[in-house]
Amino acid sequence: MFENLSDRLSGVFDRLTKQGALSEEDVRAALREVRVALLEADVSLPVTRDFIKRVQKKATGASVTKSITPGQQVVKIVHDELIAMLEGDEAAEALKIDNPPAPVLMVGLQGSGKTTTTAKLARRLKDREGKRVLMASLDTNRPAAMEQLAILGTQIGVDTLPIVKGQSAVDIAKRAKQQATLGGYDVYLLDTAGRLHIDDVLMDEVLAVRNAVTPRETLLVVDGLTGQDAVNVAAEFDGKVGVSGVVLTRMDGDGRGGAALSMRAVTGKPIRFVGLGEKTDALEVFDPKRVAGRILGMGDIVALVEKAQEVLEVEQAERMMKRFQKGLFNMNDLKMQLDQMLKMGGMQGVMGVMPGMGKMQKQVEAAGFDDSMLRQQIALINSMTKKERANPAILQASRKKRIAKGAGLEVSDLNKLLKQHRQMADMMKTMGKKGMLKQAMSGMFGKGKDAAALPDPGQLDPKLVQMAERQMMGGGSLPGGLSGMFKKK
């Protein structure tokens, strides 16, 4: 999502920040490139024009062009205006699903991913908010639509309304309301039927269901790959039915992201969630501040922490921290970290949300580093005995040959892994002494697991960040300290 736009803007702002002093013409020239980048990303012309006008007004004043860091000032203005464009006049409120049972109506055209999104939202409400959820399919037209939702319900552990053939959409909605009330459910999701295009039959059915259950939320599911068509569909649905929010699907396949950037400005409706894959956990909250940061290559530290929380237990993390503070870091610890990195989306997934690392993804790919290398390192550790994992210092030539042969790799691969391990052990010991590990644990697993409590990436000590990056990645000639572990064989 936004890869193309992010790459274009990154190039523009890199040149701008390296330029030193800026004239107003320099700023205008850069904004012309930004304008082209937004239009190529499929952002609507009126939205682009208004965005550039607001940025130019703020960025061409003497307070910017004569400041100590004019380039960075311009980037900050663009960042703030991106947030304003995505957020609108005020930030979107949380879903209104208190006072159970809360009905949520899912609407949209056929093929937009509505049924899958219903299941994704149900799983999110169940797993992350502890809600008891009931799903009901109101699609009496599409073959096997009800069965599809029932299968998804079984996969994610969420109840679905029993199928009764011959009932109308309104009858099913009323039955879902009754079962949700009697069964003690917190939320019931109503997956309505779609059409290939907006017509009177579709709208009449949605309106009848809406009047029957009075939903707290009406979420419109639209395919992000359709670009500005998605924005037009949202405007029509809101005008005829009224929607409280939008869910953009298939955003993982759209490197442009223009629909997301235009949606709030054109429709006035907030984007609640974005679908980023086919799996039932591939649904993310759309946060304008985090999205703006990712577009401008500033990373998304909150997303990184959320991923870490999903794969790492608090007790396990505390045990690891105590070991690291004592300077204890063996191959079992390294293997655990490699496993966690794969669970968090692999090297590319982690780099995509780390501050300052997004720009380096292509360089890493060109250097031949991918998740297969992580798996090779795990294979090398698995090839060791328990004694060797606990104390890699005992590894001499004969042991190295045996381990490399067992993993189907070369001794040189093992030597790189051992070097990486030594550097990470040194870094963990240093961070432990400086209290950084405890601080990171507090932010990640503190009261309420509030990821937002972590320090702003821009406030971190650059020297410390470089040290951590250099030692974790092995130190080397690649920009930013990425190492020989990225070199092709």
C-alpha positions in Angstrom: 0.0 0.0 0.0 1.3 3.4 -1.1 4.7 1.9 -2.3 4.7 3.9 -5.5 3.7 7.1 -3.9 6.2 6.6 -1.0 9.0 6.0 -3.5 8.3 9.1 -5.5 7.9 11.4 -2.5 11.0 10.0 -0.9 13.1 11.0 -3.9 11.6 14.5 -3.9 12.2 15.1 -0.2 15.7 13.5 -0.2 16.8 16.1 -2.7 15.0 18.9 -0.8 16.6 18.1 2.6 20.1 17.8 1.1 19.9 21.1 -0.7 20.5 23.3 2.4 19.1 26.8 1.7 15.8 26.8 -0.3 14.3 29.5 -2.4 10.5 29.8 -2.9 11.1 28.5 -6.5 12.8 25.4 -5.1 9.8 24.7 -3.0 7.4 25.2 -5.9 9.4 22.9 -8.1 9.3 20.2 -5.4 5.6 20.6 -5.0 5.1 20.3 -8.7 6.7 16.9 -8.5 4.5 16.1 -5.4 1.4 17.0 -7.5 2.4 14.7 -10.3 3.1 11.9 -7.8 -0.3 12.3 -6.2 -2.1 12.2 -9.5 -0.2 9.2 -10.6 -1.2 7.5 -7.3 -4.9 8.0 -8.5 -5.7 10.8 -6.0 -8.6 12.9 -7.4 -7.6 16.1 -9.1 -9.7 18.4 -6.8 -8.2 16.8 -3.7 -4.7 17.1 -5.1 -5.1 20.7 -6.1 -6.4 21.6 -2.7 -3.6 19.7 -0.9 -0.8 21.4 -3.0 -2.4 24.8 -2.4 -2.5 24.4 1.4 1.1 23.1 1.5 2.5 25.8 -0.8 0.8 28.5 1.3 2.6 27.3 4.4 5.9 26.2 2.8 6.8 29.3 0.9 6.9 31.7 3.8 10.1 33.3 5.1 9.8 31.3 8.3 10.4 28.1 6.3 12.8 29.1 3.5 15.0 31.1 5.9 15.0 28.5 8.7 18.0 26.4 9.7 16.4 23.2 8.2 14.1 24.3 5.5 13.9 20.9 3.8 12.8 19.2 7.0 10.3 22.0 7.6 8.7 21.3 4.2 8.5 17.6 4.9 6.8 18.3 8.2 4.2 20.6 6.6 3.5 17.9 4.0 3.2 15.3 6.8 0.7 17.5 8.7 -1.4 18.2 5.6 -1.5 14.5 4.7 -2.9 13.8 8.2 -5.4 16.6 7.8 -6.5 15.2 4.4 -6.9 11.7 5.7 -8.5 12.7 9.0 -10.9 15.4 7.9 -12.2 17.9 10.4 -12.0 15.5 13.3 -10.6 12.1 14.0 -12.9 9.1 13.6 -14.5 7.8 16.7 -14.3 4.1 17.8 -17.0 1.8 16.6 -20.2 2.3 18.5 -20.7 -1.2 19.8 -21.5 -0.6 23.4 -24.9 -1.4 25.0 -25.2 -4.9 23.6 -26.3 -6.4 21.3 -24.9 -3.8 18.8 -25.9 -4.3 15.2 -23.3 -3.6 12.5 -24.5 -3.5 8.9 -22.0 -4.5 6.2 -22.9 -3.1 2.8 -21.2 -2.9 -0.6 -21.2 -4.1 -4.2 -20.7 -7.7 -5.2 -17.1 -8.8 -5.4 -15.8 -6.1 -3.0 -14.8 -8.7 -0.4 -17.7 -8.0 2.0 -18.2 -11.5 3.4 -14.5 -12.0 4.0 -14.3 -8.6 5.6 -17.3 -9.4 7.9 -15.3 -12.5 9.1 -12.1 -10.4 9.6 -14.0 -7.8 11.6 -15.6 -10.5 13.7 -12.3 -12.1 14.5 -10.8 -8.7 15.4 -13.7 -7.9 17.8 -13.4 -11.4 19.4 -9.6 -11.6 19.7 -8.6 -8.0 20.4 -11.7 -6.6 22.2 -13.0 -9.8 23.8 -16.5 -9.3 22.3 -18.9 -12.2 21.8 -19.9 -11.9 18.1 -22.7 -13.4 16.0 -22.5 -13.2 12.2 -25.5 -13.5 9.8 -25.6 -13.7 6.0 -28.5 -11.8 4.4 -27.4 -12.7 0.9 -30.2 -14.8 -0.5 -29.1 -14.3 -4.1 -25.5 -15.4 -4.4 -25.1 -19.2 -4.4 -23.4 -20.6 -1.3 -23.0 -17.1 0.2 -24.5 -18.2 3.6 -22.4 -21.4 3.6 -19.2 -19.3 2.9 -19.8 -17.2 6.0 -20.6 -20.3 8.1 -17.3 -21.9 7.0 -15.4 -18.7 7.9 -17.1 -18.6 11.2 -15.9 -22.1 12.0 -12.4 -21.2 11.1 -12.2 -18.1 13.4 -14.4 -19.5 16.2 -17.3 -17.1 15.8 -21.0 -18.2 15.8 -23.1 -17.7 12.7 -26.9 -17.6 12.5 -28.3 -21.0 11.4 -29.3 -21.1 7.8 -33.1 -21.2 7.1 -33.8 -21.3 3.3 -36.7 -19.2 1.9 -36.4 -16.3 4.3 -36.1 -12.7 3.1 -33.1 -10.5 4.1 -35.3 -8.6 6.5 -36.6 -11.8 8.1 -33.0 -13.0 8.6 -32.0 -9.7 10.1 -34.9 -9.8 12.6 -34.0 -13.4 13.5 -30.3 -12.4 14.0 -31.4 -9.6 16.3 -33.6 -11.9 18.4 -30.8 -14.6 18.7 -28.2 -11.9 19.6 -30.5 -10.6 22.3 -31.4 -14.0 23.8 -27.9 -15.5 23.3 -26.1 -12.7 25.2 -24.0 -11.5 22.2 -22.2 -8.2 22.3 -22.2 -7.5 18.6 -24.0 -9.0 15.6 -22.7 -8.4 12.1 -25.2 -8.4 9.1 -23.6 -9.3 5.8 -26.0 -7.9 3.2 -26.2 -9.0 -0.5 -24.4 -7.0 -3.1 -24.9 -6.2 -6.8 -22.6 -5.7 -9.7 -23.6 -2.0 -9.7 -25.8 0.3 -7.6 -29.5 -0.1 -8.5 -32.9 0.4 -6.8 -33.3 -3.3 -5.9 -30.0 -3.2 -3.9 -30.8 0.1 -2.2 -34.4 -0.9 -1.3 -33.2 -4.1 0.4 -30.4 -2.4 2.3 -32.9 0.3 3.5 -35.4 -2.3 4.6 -32.8 -4.1 6.7 -31.5 -0.8 8.1 -35.0 0.2 9.2 -35.6 -3.3 10.7 -32.5 -3.3 13.0 -31.4 0.3 13.3 -27.7 -0.4 13.1 -25.2 1.4 15.3 -22.7 1.3 12.4 -23.1 0.9 8.7 -19.8 0.0 7.2 -19.3 0.2 3.4 -16.9 -2.3 2.0 -15.2 -1.2 -1.3 -12.4 -2.6 -3.4 -9.4 -0.3 -3.1 -8.1 -1.6 -6.4 -10.9 0.3 -8.2 -9.3 3.6 -7.4 -11.6 6.6 -7.9 -14.5 4.3 -8.6 -14.3 3.2 -5.0 -14.7 6.9 -4.0 -17.7 7.3 -6.3 -19.4 4.2 -4.9 -18.9 5.5 -1.3 -20.4 8.8 -2.3 -23.5 7.1 -3.8 -24.0 4.7 -0.9 -23.8 7.5 1.6 -26.2 9.6 -0.3 -28.8 6.9 -0.6 -28.4 4.8 2.5 -26.0 6.7 4.8 -22.8 5.1 6.0 -20.8 5.7 9.1 -17.5 4.4 7.8 -15.6 2.7 5.0 -13.5 -0.5 4.8 -11.0 -0.5 1.9 -10.1 -4.1 0.8 -7.3 -5.4 -1.3 -5.0 -2.5 -0.4 -2.1 -4.9 -0.3 -2.3 -5.1 -4.0 -2.5 -1.4 -4.7 0.9 0.4 -4.6 -0.9 3.7 -5.4 -3.4 4.1 -2.6 -5.3 7.0 -4.3 -8.7 5.8 -3.1 -7.6 6.0 0.5 -6.2 9.5 0.1 -9.3 10.8 -1.7 -12.0 9.0 0.3 -12.3 11.3 3.4 -12.0 14.5 1.4 -14.6 13.5 -1.2 -17.2 11.7 0.9 -16.5 13.1 4.4 -16.7 9.6 5.8 -13.8 8.1 7.7 -11.9 5.0 6.6 -12.3 2.6 9.5 -10.2 -0.4 8.4 -8.1 -1.6 5.4 -7.8 -5.2 4.3 -4.2 -6.2 3.5 -4.5 -9.8 2.5 -6.7 -12.9 2.3 -6.1 -14.2 5.8 -8.7 -13.6 8.5 -6.3 -11.5 10.6 -5.3 -9.2 7.7 -7.4 -6.3 8.7 -5.8 -3.1 10.1 -7.3 0.0 11.7 -6.8 3.0 9.4 -4.9 5.5 11.5 -4.2 8.8 9.5 -1.1 9.7 11.6 0.5 6.3 11.1 -0.5 6.1 7.4 1.0 9.6 6.8 4.2 8.4 8.5 4.4 5.3 6.3 3.8 7.3 3.1 6.7 9.6 3.9 9.0 6.7 4.9 8.9 7.6 8.6 7.9 4.0 9.6 5.1 2.9 11.9 6.5 2.0 15.2 3.1 1.3 16.7 2.4 -1.3 14.1 5.7 -2.9 14.8 4.9 -3.1 18.5 1.4 -4.5 17.9 3.0 -7.2 15.8 5.5 -8.0 18.5 2.7 -8.2 21.1 0.9 -10.8 19.0 3.8 -13.2 18.8 5.5 -12.6 22.2 4.1 -13.5 25.6 4.7 -11.0 28.5 6.3 -13.7 30.8 8.5 -14.9 28.0 9.7 -11.4 27.2 10.5 -10.7 30.8 12.6 -13.9 31.1 14.4 -12.9 27.9 15.1 -9.4 29.2 16.6 -10.7 32.5 18.9 -13.0 30.6 20.0 -10.2 28.2 20.7 -7.8 31.1 23.1 -10.4 32.4 24.8 -10.7 29.1 23.3 -14.1 28.4 22.4 -14.6 24.7 22.8 -18.0 23.2 21.7 -19.6 20.0 18.3 -20.6 21.4 17.7 -16.9 22.0 18.7 -16.0 18.5 16.5 -18.7 17.0 13.6 -17.4 19.0 14.1 -13.9 17.6 14.4 -15.3 14.0 11.1 -17.2 14.5 9.4 -14.1 15.8 10.6 -12.0 12.9 9.1 -14.5 10.4 5.8 -14.4 12.4 5.8 -10.6 12.3 5.9 -10.6 8.5 9.5 -11.5 7.7 12.3 -9.1 7.1 10.4 -7.0 4.5 7.4 -6.7 6.8 9.4 -5.5 9.7 11.6 -3.1 7.7 8.4 -1.6 6.2 7.3 -0.2 9.5 10.7 0.6 11.1 11.5 4.3 11.1 14.0 5.1 8.3 14.2 1.6 7.0 11.6 1.7 4.3 13.9 3.4 1.8 16.4 0.6 2.2 14.0 -2.3 1.2 14.9 -2.2 -2.4 18.7 -2.2 -1.6 18.2 -5.2 0.7 16.2 -7.0 -2.0 18.9 -6.2 -4.6 21.5 -7.6 -2.2 19.7 -10.9 -2.3 18.5 -10.9 1.3 15.0 -12.4 1.9 13.2 -14.6 4.4 14.8 -17.7 2.9 18.1 -16.5 4.6 16.3 -16.3 7.9 15.1 -19.9 7.4 18.6 -21.0 6.5 19.9 -19.5 9.8 17.2 -21.3 11.7 18.2 -24.5 9.9 21.8 -24.0 11.1 20.8 -23.6 14.7 18.5 -26.6 14.5 21.5 -28.6 13.3 23.4 -27.9 16.5 23.3 -30.0 19.6 21.7 -28.6 22.9 25.2 -28.1 24.2 26.3 -26.2 21.1 23.3 -24.0 21.2 23.8 -23.1 24.8 27.5 -22.4 24.3 28.4 -21.6 20.7 32.0 -20.8 21.8 32.8 -24.5 21.7 32.2 -24.7 18.0 35.5 -25.6 16.3 36.2 -26.8 12.7 34.9 -30.4 13.0 31.7 -29.3 14.7 31.2 -26.5 12.2 31.5 -28.9 9.2 28.9 -31.3 10.8 26.5 -28.4 11.5 26.8 -26.9 8.0 26.4 -30.3 6.4 23.3 -31.1 8.5 21.7 -27.8 7.3 22.7 -28.3 3.7 24.8 -25.1 3.8 28.5 -24.0 3.8 30.8 -23.4 6.8 31.0 -19.8 5.7 27.3 -19.4 6.2 27.7 -20.7 9.8 30.6 -18.3 10.4 28.4 -15.4 9.4 25.7 -16.5 11.8 28.2 -16.9 14.6 29.5 -13.4 14.0 26.0 -12.0 14.0 25.3 -13.8 17.3 28.4 -12.3 18.9 27.5 -8.8 17.8 23.9 -9.1 19.0 25.1 -10.5 22.4 27.3 -7.5 22.8 24.5 -5.1 21.9 22.0 -6.8 24.3 24.5 -6.5 27.1 25.1 -2.8 26.3 21.4 -2.0 26.1 20.8 -3.9 29.3 23.4 -1.8 31.2 21.9 1.5 29.8 18.4 0.5 30.9 17.1 0.5 27.3 15.7 -3.0 27.4 13.6 -2.2 30.5 12.3 0.9 28.9 11.4 -0.9 25.7 9.6 -3.6 27.7 7.7 -1.0 29.7 6.5 0.6 26.5 5.6 -2.6 24.8 4.0 -4.6 27.7 3.2 -1.9 30.2 -0.2 -1.0 31.6 -2.8 -1.8 29.0 -0.1 -2.8 26.6 -0.2 0.8 25.3 1.9 0.8 22.2 1.4 4.5 21.8 3.3 5.1 25.0 6.6 4.3 23.2 8.9 7.2 22.5 8.6 8.9 19.2 11.2 7.4 16.7 12.4 10.9 15.9 13.3 11.5 19.5 15.6 8.4 19.8 19.4 9.1 20.1 20.7 8.7 16.5 24.0 7.3 17.7 22.3 4.7 19.7 20.0 3.8 16.8 23.0 3.4 14.5 24.8 1.3 17.1 21.8 -1.0 17.5 21.3 -1.2 13.7 25.0 -1.8 13.0 25.4 -4.6 15.6 22.1 -6.3 14.9 22.6 -6.2 11.2 26.3 -7.0 11.3 28.0 -3.8 10.2 29.2 -3.3 6.7 29.2 -1.3 3.5 25.5 -1.1 2.8 23.8 2.2 3.6 22.5 2.5 7.2 24.8 -0.2 8.5 23.2 -3.2 6.8 25.8 -6.0 6.6 27.6 -8.7 4.9 24.7 -11.0 5.9 22.8 -9.3 3.0 25.5 -10.1 0.4 24.7 -12.6 -2.3 26.5 -15.9 -2.1 
